[in-house]
Each structure stands twice: as C-alpha cells, then as structure tokens.
Amino acid sequence: MVAVVVLCAATAAGCGIGGGPAPGGTQLRVSRDFGALPLVDTDQPKTAGSDTVMRLLQRNVPITTTVGGAFVQSIKDLKGGTRHGRPYDWFFYVNGILADKGAAAVRVHDGDRVWWDFHDWGTIDDIPAVVGQYPEPFLHGIDGKKLPLRIECVTPNDDACSTVADQFTELGLPAARGGVGNSFVEDSLRVLVGPWKALREENTARLLEQGPQKSGVYVRPSADGTSFALLDQRGKVTRTLGPGTGLIAATAAKDNRDPVWVVTGTDERGVQAAADALDEGALAGHFAVAIVDGKPVGLPDRS
C-alpha cells in the first residue's frame, strides 16, 4: 500500500522526458520526522520541461532506487525500512496534499510546492493533507487546477473570521464567506473557523476526535471542545491543553479527498490565536500546528 501511495511506477511516460517549458515558481522541501528536521529546502530547484515529481527529486537530491528504478529506496542516504521495530518510509505531498499516484506519474506545474518527508508510518500511512505548504493549495490548487475557496465561520462577522478572510484577501484570493455547512462539496477548498465545540458538528472536521487513524492529524479534541490532547508520532498523548489553545489542521473524508482546513480553538481566545497564526512563517514545514501560549507547536508533538 505504501509503495502505491508514496512511490512510483517507473514508466517512460511518467519520467518527465520531453519538451515544453520548465515549470516556474516551484519549491522543493525534503525533511524527516514529520518536518522536524529539514534536509533540503529550496525555492529555486533545477527543473526541466515536462518534469514529474520523481524527475524533480532526481535533478536536485541524491537518491537511490530499487526494483529496476521503480521505487525510491533512499534520499540523501536515508533509507526506508524498519527502525526500532517501526516502519519508516518516504511520503510526498504536492501543495499540501498526499498524492494518489506514484511520483513518476505526477506532473509538476507552475508554482507547485513538492515536499518529501521520511517518517514513521506505523500509526497511520494515510495523512491526506498537511498545512506546512501554505498558502498552497489555495494559490495553485490541485494538479494544476485552481479550486474555489469557501471560508465557513461559526460566527461569520467575528474577529477571527475576519482575520482569516483578510489573510486570503492579502493573497489576492477571492473567497465565498458564510456559515459552516455540512454538505458534500466537490472540487472546492473549505476553511472552517470557530470554536471546536461548534466545528465538531461538521462531518469531516469531526474526524479529528477519532485520532490520526481517521483524520491524519496527531491531535484528539475533546467532545466538549474544552481541551486538545496532543499526540506523538506513535499516537500517544504527550500533553492535554485547555483554555486559549488553538489548532490549524487539514484533513479529508474518504469519499472526497479535497482537503478541509480547520482554524479552531478550545475557546474564542484559542480560535483568534489560530487565526493570527494562519501565516506561511508559522506553518512552514509542519503537518499540523497547535497554538500554545501564542506560539505554533508542530504536530506530532515532540515534547
């Protein structure tokens, strides 16, 4: 399963060999342990016409492959396998979304941000979306297709909702703004804003209460919304935080893989702290972020 999701079938059609202009404005990040240790981070990677994610990686980073070049074996000498009885491997995201195809089959488009991360997948091997490539996927979308943005707020006219809306306005992104819905919305990007006790009524957001196995997010909010249990990479609780705690995370439902972002908190102060942290500098390189005492803490928690 990991080989299908994470890596690539090496086919001539998918290897980025061909003409056409090289994609511009791309970024390449390589890290380990859910972004905790950056290995490569460049906004000027070497590119060529018709590049795929695999070819982009090969152009810029030493890698080895196996099975006749079909799979990534290592990046910068960091090899997938078992460590201390736990499975580790390489996973890649494009614009914050886990690819549903192999790296040789995913084209790189203008503005795409490509992120390879080496981590323990013993708890969950399907983390559908991450926040660490913000302002993607909102700027350039998915597979070269820009999607409409909806900002859904528990209280559409409160300060936190306005803060989030202003962030997207500054990016030049028009967004529909209204109350939180619970309908199936295909081919759109949704950002839900409000206290957890209200956001949990939305079906996709409520996956967070079921832990990373269901949501891909290493946090477990309480059903009453008053606390967030932060989890380590094995899904174990490291600490439980109460008033004033914020959270920015992305997840997706099994029947609709378009990511749903949540900007939430244990109370209004926590929601505002999360809204204030909706910023590239605070989110970069994190799978999800808890806001603790006004500061972003990457998840899984390493405390």
Long-range contacts (C-beta under 8 A, 24 or more apart in sequence): 1-125, 2-87, 2-89, 2-121, 2-125, 3-71, 4-102, 5-91, 5-98, 5-99, 5-100, 5-125, 5-126, 6-72, 6-89, 6-90, 6-91, 6-92, 7-70, 7-71, 7-72, 7-90, 7-102, 7-103, 8-52, 8-53, 8-54, 8-70, 8-71, 8-72, 8-101, 8-102, 8-103, 8-104, 8-105, 9-70, 9-102, 9-104, 9-105, 10-54, 10-65, 10-68, 10-69, 10-70, 10-104, 11-104, 11-105, 14-52, 14-54, 14-102, 14-104, 14-105, 14-106, 15-52, 15-54, 15-55, 15-104, 16-48, 16-49, 16-50, 16-51, 16-52, 16-54, 16-55, 16-56, 16-104, 16-108, 17-50, 17-55, 18-49, 18-50, 19-49, 19-50, 20-49, 20-50, 21-49, 22-47, 22-48, 22-49, 22-51, 23-47, 23-51, 23-108, 23-109, 23-110, 23-111, 23-112, 24-110, 24-111, 25-110, 25-111, 26-56, 26-108, 26-110, 26-111, 26-112, 26-113, 26-114, 27-112, 27-113, 27-114, 27-133, 28-56, 28-57, 28-60, 28-61, 28-114, 28-115, 29-113, 29-114, 29-115, 29-116, 29-133, 29-285, 30-57, 30-61, 30-75, 30-76, 30-115, 30-116, 30-117, 31-115, 31-116, 31-117, 31-118, 31-285, 32-78, 32-117, 32-118, 32-119, 33-117, 33-118, 33-119, 33-120, 33-233, 34-117, 34-119, 34-218, 34-233, 34-286, 34-287, 34-298, 34-299, 34-300, 35-117, 35-132, 35-285, 35-286, 35-287, 35-298, 36-298, 36-302, 38-285, 39-75, 39-76, 39-78, 40-76, 41-285, 47-108, 50-107, 51-107, 51-108, 52-103, 52-104, 52-105, 52-106, 52-107, 52-108, 53-92, 53-94, 53-99, 53-103, 53-104, 53-106, 53-108, 53-114, 54-102, 54-103, 54-104, 54-106, 55-104, 56-108, 56-114, 57-103, 57-114, 57-116, 72-103, 75-116, 75-118, 78-118, 80-118, 83-120, 86-120, 86-122, 86-234, 87-120, 87-121, 87-122, 88-118, 88-119, 88-120, 88-121, 89-118, 89-119, 89-121, 90-116, 90-117, 90-118, 91-116, 91-117, 91-118, 91-119, 91-121, 91-127, 92-116, 92-117, 93-117, 93-129, 93-130, 93-133, 94-142, 94-143, 95-133, 95-136, 95-137, 95-140, 95-141, 95-142, 96-129, 96-130, 96-131, 96-132, 96-133, 96-134, 96-136, 96-137, 96-250, 96-259, 97-128, 97-129, 97-137, 97-142, 97-257, 97-259, 98-126, 98-127, 98-128, 98-129, 100-257, 106-143, 107-143, 107-144, 109-140, 109-143, 109-144, 110-140, 110-144, 111-136, 111-139, 111-140, 112-136, 112-140, 119-233, 120-233, 120-234, 122-234, 123-212, 123-213, 123-233, 123-234, 123-235, 124-212, 124-213, 124-216, 124-235, 126-216, 127-212, 127-216, 127-217, 127-287, 128-216, 128-250, 128-251, 128-252, 128-257, 128-259, 129-216, 129-250, 129-251, 129-252, 129-259, 129-261, 130-250, 130-286, 130-287, 130-288, 131-248, 131-249, 131-250, 131-261, 131-283, 131-286, 131-287, 131-288, 131-289, 132-283, 132-284, 132-285, 132-286, 132-287, 133-284, 134-278, 134-279, 134-280, 134-283, 134-284, 135-171, 135-173, 135-280, 137-189, 137-259, 138-168, 138-171, 138-173, 138-189, 139-171, 139-173, 141-189, 142-258, 147-187, 147-188, 147-189, 147-258, 148-176, 148-187, 148-188, 148-189, 149-173, 149-174, 149-175, 149-176, 149-188, 149-189, 149-190, 149-191, 150-175, 150-176, 150-177, 150-178, 150-185, 150-188, 150-189, 150-190, 150-191, 151-175, 151-176, 151-177, 151-178, 151-191, 151-193, 152-177, 152-178, 152-179, 152-180, 152-181, 152-190, 152-191, 152-192, 152-193, 152-202, 153-177, 153-178, 153-179, 153-180, 153-192, 153-193, 153-194, 154-179, 154-180, 154-193, 154-194, 154-195, 154-198, 154-199, 155-194, 158-268, 159-272, 159-275, 160-193, 160-194, 160-263, 160-268, 160-271, 160-272, 160-274, 160-275, 161-193, 161-194, 161-275, 163-272, 163-275, 163-276, 163-278, 164-191, 164-193, 164-263, 164-275, 164-278, 167-275, 167-278, 167-279, 184-255, 184-256, 185-256, 185-258, 186-256, 186-258, 187-258, 188-258, 189-258, 189-259, 189-261, 190-258, 190-260, 190-261, 191-260, 191-261, 191-262, 191-263, 192-260, 192-261, 192-262, 192-263, 192-264, 193-262, 193-263, 193-264, 193-271, 193-275, 194-264, 194-271, 195-225, 195-264, 195-265, 195-266, 195-267, 195-268, 195-270, 195-271, 196-221, 196-225, 196-228, 196-247, 196-264, 196-265, 196-266, 197-224, 197-225, 197-226, 198-225, 199-262, 199-264, 200-225, 202-260, 203-253, 204-251, 204-252, 204-253, 204-256, 204-260, 205-251, 205-260, 205-262, 205-264, 207-251, 207-253, 208-249, 208-251, 208-262, 211-235, 215-249, 215-251, 216-251, 216-252, 217-249, 217-250, 217-251, 217-287, 217-288, 217-299, 218-287, 218-288, 218-299, 218-300, 218-301, 219-247, 219-249, 219-288, 219-290, 219-299, 221-247, 221-264, 225-266, 226-266, 226-267, 227-266, 228-266, 228-290, 230-290, 230-297, 230-299, 230-300, 230-301, 230-303, 231-299, 231-300, 231-301, 232-300, 232-301, 232-302, 233-300, 238-301, 238-302, 238-303, 239-301, 239-303, 241-266, 241-290, 241-292, 242-266, 243-267, 243-269, 243-270, 244-269, 244-270, 244-273, 244-293, 245-270, 245-273, 245-290, 245-291, 245-292, 246-270, 246-271, 246-272, 246-273, 246-274, 246-275, 246-277, 246-290, 246-291, 247-274, 247-288, 247-289, 247-290, 247-291, 248-274, 248-277, 248-278, 248-283, 248-288, 248-289, 248-291, 249-288, 249-289, 249-299, 250-288, 265-291
